[in-house]
């Protein structure tokens, strides 16, 4: 059973608009959440993270929101740019855990 | 500082052949990981290591073996390759499990 779910395989957005990528999790032991970005033919790169003691973390155009009661997090990109077109993976870990659990990814396409 | 490197970048095997993928990191990380990425399946953990001389199974370990004889290297072996092992393989390393740096990937095709 998937512990980290990204239910939207793809998302298309126009340049300048907001992109919202969603992620749900089932394991209440998860206490740290991350978003990775992956371009074709490259390895994933870390984008932004959030600890379970926070409900929001912002880094430039990227903001991650965490709703623990709903076991839901989202990544907001404002404004979206064509260079943001990539696959975005949500990941989670538990305290003292030894591995990250990844979702299946959402492919974001930003058109100019 | 090269970060995480993977060798080779591409490989084509015939069913039943064996090969070893090499991952090397120069950041003195304790944790190292092997993932495979398949269309629609995301990143699935094959094996991982929390320190030199240690290994552990991940989500999809069958058909693979690993070794971590040196802290900076993590080897992934396929003893008898099968077409189902056609995939893109990523290595990652980190000081902690929740901070991982990925290599560029190895694209493996098994015919």
Interface residues (C-beta under 8 A of the other chain):
Chain A: X6 X9 X32 X34 X36 X41 X42 X43 X44 X45 X46 X49 X89 X93 X97 X98 X99 X100 X102 X103 X104 X105
Chain B: X4 X31 X33 X35 X40 X41 X42 X43 X44 X45 X48 X50 X56 X58 X90 X92 X97 X98 X99 X100 X101 X102 X103 X104 X105
